[in-house]
Amino acid sequence: MTLEIIRDTLAWCSLINIVLLAWWFLVFCLAHDWTYRFHSRWFKVPVEAFDEMHYGGMGFFLMGIVLFNLVPYLALRIAG
């Protein structure tokens, strides 16, 4: 496996994960009430806690993208 393949893989992983994060954000913002009603069928969570969980999840996911996809990609671009 060459560095070019690893770099390309990390770039595609970054792109796919950023698109998923953007999708999550858009659904959360544009269909907030529907999403809350859908999840409140199974879990009795106040709206504020629901918002906090999603905001925290998006932040955690973003940090994962940066740490595990973007930083290694940039390091390989610089080194290679």
N, C-alpha and C positions, 0 to 999 in steps of 0.2 A: 504494500500500500504506500503510495507516494504522498508527499506533502501536498501536492496539488489536489489529490482526491480528498484528503482530509479537510483542506481549506474549502473546497467546493461543498463538501458535506456540511460543514459548520455554517457556511453561508446560507445554504438551503434550509437548514434547521432553524437558523435565526429568522429567516423570512417567514417560514411557516408559523413559527411561534409568535411572531409579531402580528401576523394576520389573525391568529386565534385570539390573541389578547385584544386586538382592535374589535373583533367580532363580539367578544365578551363585553367590552366596554359599551359598544353600540346597543346591544340587546339590553344591557343593564340600564342605560340612559333612556332609550326610546321605548322600551316595553317594561319599565320598572314595575308598574302595578300588576300587569299580567304575570310577570315572573314571580312577584311576591305571592300572589294568589295561588299560583301553581305550586310553589314550594310550601305554602302554609297549609296545604292539604295534609301533608305528612308531618311537618314540624311546626310546633306552636312557638314561633319566634316573633318578637316585636319588630316593627319596621326598622327601628334604629339599629337593632342588633343585626338584622338582615343586611342593612347597608354597610355596617362595619365589617361583617364577614366578607362581603364581596370586595370592598375596598382593600381590606387586608390581603385577601386572596390574589387580587390583581397586583398588588405591590410585591407579594412574595413571588408570583409568577414572573413579573418583570425582573426582579433581582436574579431569579434563576436563569432567565434568558441572557442577562448581561454576564453573569458569572460563568455559565457553562457553555454559552454559544459565542457571544460577541467578543469577550476578552480572549479566549483561545484563538478565534479567527483573526483578530487584530494582531496578536502575538505572532502567529504564523505568517501573516502578511509582512510584518516588520522583519522577521528573521529570514524569510524566504525570499 
